[in-house]
Amino acid sequence: MRENGFATVVTAADGVPFASHVPVLVDGDVAAGGLKIRGHVARANPHWKQLANGNPVLVMFHGPHAYVSPSWYAPDPRSVPTWNYAVVHAHGRAALLAPADLRTLLKDLVDAHERASAQPWRFDSMPAEYVDRLLGAIVGFEIAVDRLEGKLKLSQNQTPDDQRRVREQLATSTDPVARDVARWMQLLTE
Protein backbone atom coordinates (compact mmCIF):
# COMPACT_ATOMS: atom_id res chain seq x y z
CA MET A 1 0.00 0.00 0.00
CA ARG A 2 2.80 2.40 0.88
CA GLU A 3 4.69 1.54 -2.31
CA ASN A 4 1.64 2.19 -4.47
CA GLY A 5 0.24 5.39 -3.01
CA PHE A 6 -1.90 6.43 -5.97
CA ALA A 7 -5.13 4.72 -5.00
CA THR A 8 -8.70 4.38 -6.23
CA VAL A 9 -11.22 5.54 -3.61
CA VAL A 10 -14.73 4.14 -4.13
CA THR A 11 -18.01 4.94 -2.41
CA ALA A 12 -21.61 4.23 -3.36
CA ALA A 13 -24.65 6.46 -2.87
CA ASP A 14 -28.11 5.19 -3.70
CA GLY A 15 -26.54 2.13 -5.30
CA VAL A 16 -24.37 4.18 -7.67
CA PRO A 17 -20.59 3.74 -7.31
CA PHE A 18 -18.33 6.79 -7.42
CA ALA A 19 -14.54 6.56 -7.81
CA SER A 20 -11.72 9.05 -7.49
CA HIS A 21 -8.05 8.38 -8.18
CA VAL A 22 -5.88 10.19 -5.66
CA PRO A 23 -2.46 10.18 -4.00
CA VAL A 24 -2.75 8.93 -0.44
CA LEU A 25 -0.61 8.27 2.59
CA VAL A 26 -0.94 5.19 4.74
CA ASP A 27 -0.31 5.77 8.45
CA GLY A 28 -0.09 3.41 11.40
CA ASP A 29 -0.05 -0.35 11.14
CA VAL A 30 -2.47 -3.25 10.96
CA ALA A 31 -1.07 -5.10 13.96
CA ALA A 32 -1.81 -2.17 16.25
CA GLY A 33 -5.29 -1.83 14.74
CA GLY A 34 -4.70 1.78 13.82
CA LEU A 35 -4.30 1.83 10.04
CA LYS A 36 -5.40 5.13 8.46
CA ILE A 37 -5.41 6.39 4.89
CA ARG A 38 -5.18 10.13 4.27
CA GLY A 39 -5.81 11.89 0.97
CA HIS A 40 -7.61 14.76 -0.69
CA VAL A 41 -9.85 15.56 -3.63
CA ALA A 42 -10.68 18.82 -5.39
CA ARG A 43 -13.56 20.69 -3.80
CA ALA A 44 -15.09 20.72 -7.31
CA ASN A 45 -15.16 16.90 -7.15
CA PRO A 46 -18.51 15.97 -5.55
CA HIS A 47 -16.96 12.80 -4.13
CA TRP A 48 -15.94 14.66 -0.97
CA LYS A 49 -19.59 14.91 0.04
CA GLN A 50 -19.85 11.10 0.11
CA LEU A 51 -16.64 10.93 2.12
CA ALA A 52 -18.08 13.37 4.65
CA ASN A 53 -20.99 11.31 5.85
CA GLY A 54 -19.20 8.21 7.13
CA ASN A 55 -20.46 5.83 4.43
CA PRO A 56 -18.40 2.71 3.74
CA VAL A 57 -15.34 3.36 1.58
CA LEU A 58 -13.22 0.98 -0.48
CA VAL A 59 -9.66 2.04 -1.32
CA MET A 60 -7.89 -0.03 -3.96
CA PHE A 61 -4.10 -0.10 -4.14
CA HIS A 62 -2.90 -1.50 -7.44
CA GLY A 63 0.43 -3.25 -7.28
CA PRO A 64 2.36 -4.71 -10.18
CA HIS A 65 0.41 -6.43 -12.95
CA ALA A 66 1.21 -8.01 -16.30
CA TYR A 67 -0.29 -9.88 -19.22
CA VAL A 68 0.51 -13.62 -19.35
CA SER A 69 0.56 -15.27 -22.76
CA PRO A 70 -0.66 -18.87 -23.12
CA SER A 71 2.43 -19.46 -25.29
CA TRP A 72 4.49 -19.35 -22.10
CA TYR A 73 2.87 -22.54 -20.77
CA ALA A 74 3.56 -26.13 -21.76
CA PRO A 75 1.59 -26.81 -24.96
CA ASP A 76 -2.08 -27.24 -24.09
CA PRO A 77 -4.97 -26.26 -26.37
CA ARG A 78 -6.97 -25.20 -23.28
CA SER A 79 -4.48 -22.51 -22.26
CA VAL A 80 -5.80 -18.96 -22.51
CA PRO A 81 -4.34 -15.48 -21.95
CA THR A 82 -4.58 -14.17 -18.42
CA TRP A 83 -3.28 -11.42 -16.14
CA ASN A 84 -1.10 -11.69 -13.05
CA TYR A 85 -1.44 -9.01 -10.38
CA ALA A 86 -1.16 -7.95 -6.76
CA VAL A 87 -3.73 -5.61 -5.17
CA VAL A 88 -4.92 -4.59 -1.73
CA HIS A 89 -8.50 -3.58 -0.93
CA ALA A 90 -8.82 -1.47 2.22
CA HIS A 91 -12.31 -1.07 3.68
CA GLY A 92 -13.32 1.56 6.21
CA ARG A 93 -15.17 4.78 6.86
CA ALA A 94 -14.03 8.29 6.05
CA ALA A 95 -14.10 11.59 7.86
CA LEU A 96 -13.11 15.00 6.55
CA LEU A 97 -9.91 16.64 7.78
CA ALA A 98 -9.82 19.95 9.61
CA PRO A 99 -7.92 22.74 7.78
CA ALA A 100 -4.81 22.34 9.97
CA ASP A 101 -4.79 18.58 9.32
CA LEU A 102 -5.20 19.20 5.57
CA ARG A 103 -2.12 21.45 5.61
CA THR A 104 -0.22 18.68 7.44
CA LEU A 105 -1.40 16.11 4.89
CA LEU A 106 -0.13 18.19 1.97
CA LYS A 107 3.24 18.72 3.65
CA ASP A 108 3.47 14.99 4.42
CA LEU A 109 2.56 14.05 0.82
CA VAL A 110 5.19 16.40 -0.58
CA ASP A 111 7.82 15.16 1.88
CA ALA A 112 7.06 11.53 1.02
CA HIS A 113 7.35 12.07 -2.72
CA GLU A 114 10.28 14.48 -2.62
CA ARG A 115 12.30 12.25 -0.26
CA ALA A 116 14.27 10.63 -3.10
CA SER A 117 15.04 13.92 -4.85
CA ALA A 118 18.59 15.27 -4.74
CA GLN A 119 17.12 18.74 -4.19
CA PRO A 120 13.72 18.20 -2.57
CA TRP A 121 11.08 20.86 -3.06
CA ARG A 122 9.57 22.01 0.22
CA PHE A 123 5.85 22.58 0.77
CA ASP A 124 6.60 25.44 3.14
CA SER A 125 8.53 27.26 0.38
CA MET A 126 5.23 28.63 -0.96
CA PRO A 127 3.81 31.91 0.36
CA ALA A 128 1.27 31.34 3.17
CA GLU A 129 -1.51 33.29 1.41
CA TYR A 130 -1.06 31.15 -1.71
CA VAL A 131 -1.25 27.96 0.36
CA ASP A 132 -4.42 29.24 2.03
CA ARG A 133 -6.05 29.72 -1.39
CA LEU A 134 -4.98 26.23 -2.45
CA LEU A 135 -6.38 24.73 0.73
CA GLY A 136 -9.76 26.27 -0.05
CA ALA A 137 -9.84 24.40 -3.36
CA ILE A 138 -9.40 20.91 -1.89
CA VAL A 139 -10.99 18.72 0.75
CA GLY A 140 -8.94 16.31 2.83
CA PHE A 141 -10.14 13.01 4.21
CA GLU A 142 -8.97 10.27 6.53
CA ILE A 143 -10.20 6.69 6.34
CA ALA A 144 -10.05 4.47 9.41
CA VAL A 145 -9.36 1.02 7.95
CA ASP A 146 -11.35 -1.79 9.51
CA ARG A 147 -10.61 -4.56 6.99
CA LEU A 148 -7.88 -5.40 4.48
CA GLU A 149 -8.01 -7.88 1.61
CA GLY A 150 -4.88 -8.80 -0.30
CA LYS A 151 -5.41 -10.37 -3.69
CA LEU A 152 -2.59 -12.11 -5.53
CA LYS A 153 -2.97 -13.85 -8.87
CA LEU A 154 0.53 -14.92 -9.74
CA SER A 155 0.03 -18.16 -11.68
CA GLN A 156 -0.53 -20.16 -8.48
CA ASN A 157 -2.99 -22.34 -10.41
CA GLN A 158 -0.30 -23.45 -12.85
CA THR A 159 2.23 -26.25 -12.57
CA PRO A 160 5.61 -25.36 -11.06
CA ASP A 161 7.18 -25.63 -14.53
CA ASP A 162 4.60 -23.27 -16.05
CA GLN A 163 5.06 -20.87 -13.14
CA ARG A 164 8.81 -20.89 -13.79
CA ARG A 165 8.30 -20.23 -17.53
CA VAL A 166 5.93 -17.33 -16.84
CA ARG A 167 8.31 -15.89 -14.25
CA GLU A 168 11.23 -16.14 -16.70
CA GLN A 169 9.27 -14.43 -19.48
CA LEU A 170 8.19 -11.61 -17.20
CA ALA A 171 11.71 -11.23 -15.76
CA THR A 172 13.11 -10.55 -19.25
CA SER A 173 10.36 -8.09 -20.25
CA THR A 174 11.23 -4.54 -21.24
CA ASP A 175 8.35 -3.43 -18.99
CA PRO A 176 9.63 -2.76 -15.45
CA VAL A 177 6.17 -3.46 -14.01
CA ALA A 178 6.17 -6.94 -15.61
CA ARG A 179 9.63 -7.54 -14.12
CA ASP A 180 8.18 -6.55 -10.74
CA VAL A 181 5.47 -9.21 -11.19
CA ALA A 182 8.27 -11.75 -11.77
CA ARG A 183 9.86 -10.59 -8.51
CA TRP A 184 6.57 -11.11 -6.66
CA MET A 185 6.23 -14.57 -8.22
CA GLN A 186 9.74 -15.42 -7.03
CA LEU A 187 8.86 -14.28 -3.51
CA LEU A 188 5.88 -16.66 -3.49
CA THR A 189 8.11 -19.63 -4.25
CA GLU A 190 10.75 -18.86 -1.61
C-alpha positions in Angstrom: 0.0 0.0 0.0 2.8 2.4 0.9 4.7 1.5 -2.3 1.6 2.2 -4.5 0.2 5.4 -3.0 -1.9 6.4 -6.0 -5.1 4.7 -5.0 -8.7 4.4 -6.2 -11.2 5.5 -3.6 -14.7 4.1 -4.1 -18.0 4.9 -2.4 -21.6 4.2 -3.4 -24.6 6.5 -2.9 -28.1 5.2 -3.7 -26.5 2.1 -5.3 -24.4 4.2 -7.7 -20.6 3.7 -7.3 -18.3 6.8 -7.4 -14.5 6.6 -7.8 -11.7 9.1 -7.5 -8.0 8.4 -8.2 -5.9 10.2 -5.7 -2.5 10.2 -4.0 -2.7 8.9 -0.4 -0.6 8.3 2.6 -0.9 5.2 4.7 -0.3 5.8 8.4 -0.1 3.4 11.4 0.0 -0.4 11.1 -2.5 -3.2 11.0 -1.1 -5.1 14.0 -1.8 -2.2 16.3 -5.3 -1.8 14.7 -4.7 1.8 13.8 -4.3 1.8 10.0 -5.4 5.1 8.5 -5.4 6.4 4.9 -5.2 10.1 4.3 -5.8 11.9 1.0 -7.6 14.8 -0.7 -9.8 15.6 -3.6 -10.7 18.8 -5.4 -13.6 20.7 -3.8 -15.1 20.7 -7.3 -15.2 16.9 -7.2 -18.5 16.0 -5.5 -17.0 12.8 -4.1 -15.9 14.7 -1.0 -19.6 14.9 0.0 -19.9 11.1 0.1 -16.6 10.9 2.1 -18.1 13.4 4.7 -21.0 11.3 5.9 -19.2 8.2 7.1 -20.5 5.8 4.4 -18.4 2.7 3.7 -15.3 3.4 1.6 -13.2 1.0 -0.5 -9.7 2.0 -1.3 -7.9 0.0 -4.0 -4.1 -0.1 -4.1 -2.9 -1.5 -7.4 0.4 -3.3 -7.3 2.4 -4.7 -10.2 0.4 -6.4 -12.9 1.2 -8.0 -16.3 -0.3 -9.9 -19.2 0.5 -13.6 -19.3 0.6 -15.3 -22.8 -0.7 -18.9 -23.1 2.4 -19.5 -25.3 4.5 -19.3 -22.1 2.9 -22.5 -20.8 3.6 -26.1 -21.8 1.6 -26.8 -25.0 -2.1 -27.2 -24.1 -5.0 -26.3 -26.4 -7.0 -25.2 -23.3 -4.5 -22.5 -22.3 -5.8 -19.0 -22.5 -4.3 -15.5 -22.0 -4.6 -14.2 -18.4 -3.3 -11.4 -16.1 -1.1 -11.7 -13.1 -1.4 -9.0 -10.4 -1.2 -8.0 -6.8 -3.7 -5.6 -5.2 -4.9 -4.6 -1.7 -8.5 -3.6 -0.9 -8.8 -1.5 2.2 -12.3 -1.1 3.7 -13.3 1.6 6.2 -15.2 4.8 6.9 -14.0 8.3 6.0 -14.1 11.6 7.9 -13.1 15.0 6.6 -9.9 16.6 7.8 -9.8 19.9 9.6 -7.9 22.7 7.8 -4.8 22.3 10.0 -4.8 18.6 9.3 -5.2 19.2 5.6 -2.1 21.4 5.6 -0.2 18.7 7.4 -1.4 16.1 4.9 -0.1 18.2 2.0 3.2 18.7 3.7 3.5 15.0 4.4 2.6 14.1 0.8 5.2 16.4 -0.6 7.8 15.2 1.9 7.1 11.5 1.0 7.3 12.1 -2.7 10.3 14.5 -2.6 12.3 12.3 -0.3 14.3 10.6 -3.1 15.0 13.9 -4.8 18.6 15.3 -4.7 17.1 18.7 -4.2 13.7 18.2 -2.6 11.1 20.9 -3.1 9.6 22.0 0.2 5.8 22.6 0.8 6.6 25.4 3.1 8.5 27.3 0.4 5.2 28.6 -1.0 3.8 31.9 0.4 1.3 31.3 3.2 -1.5 33.3 1.4 -1.1 31.1 -1.7 -1.3 28.0 0.4 -4.4 29.2 2.0 -6.1 29.7 -1.4 -5.0 26.2 -2.5 -6.4 24.7 0.7 -9.8 26.3 0.0 -9.8 24.4 -3.4 -9.4 20.9 -1.9 -11.0 18.7 0.7 -8.9 16.3 2.8 -10.1 13.0 4.2 -9.0 10.3 6.5 -10.2 6.7 6.3 -10.1 4.5 9.4 -9.4 1.0 8.0 -11.3 -1.8 9.5 -10.6 -4.6 7.0 -7.9 -5.4 4.5 -8.0 -7.9 1.6 -4.9 -8.8 -0.3 -5.4 -10.4 -3.7 -2.6 -12.1 -5.5 -3.0 -13.8 -8.9 0.5 -14.9 -9.7 0.0 -18.2 -11.7 -0.5 -20.2 -8.5 -3.0 -22.3 -10.4 -0.3 -23.5 -12.9 2.2 -26.3 -12.6 5.6 -25.4 -11.1 7.2 -25.6 -14.5 4.6 -23.3 -16.1 5.1 -20.9 -13.1 8.8 -20.9 -13.8 8.3 -20.2 -17.5 5.9 -17.3 -16.8 8.3 -15.9 -14.2 11.2 -16.1 -16.7 9.3 -14.4 -19.5 8.2 -11.6 -17.2 11.7 -11.2 -15.8 13.1 -10.5 -19.3 10.4 -8.1 -20.2 11.2 -4.5 -21.2 8.4 -3.4 -19.0 9.6 -2.8 -15.5 6.2 -3.5 -14.0 6.2 -6.9 -15.6 9.6 -7.5 -14.1 8.2 -6.6 -10.7 5.5 -9.2 -11.2 8.3 -11.7 -11.8 9.9 -10.6 -8.5 6.6 -11.1 -6.7 6.2 -14.6 -8.2 9.7 -15.4 -7.0 8.9 -14.3 -3.5 5.9 -16.7 -3.5 8.1 -19.6 -4.3 10.7 -18.9 -1.6 
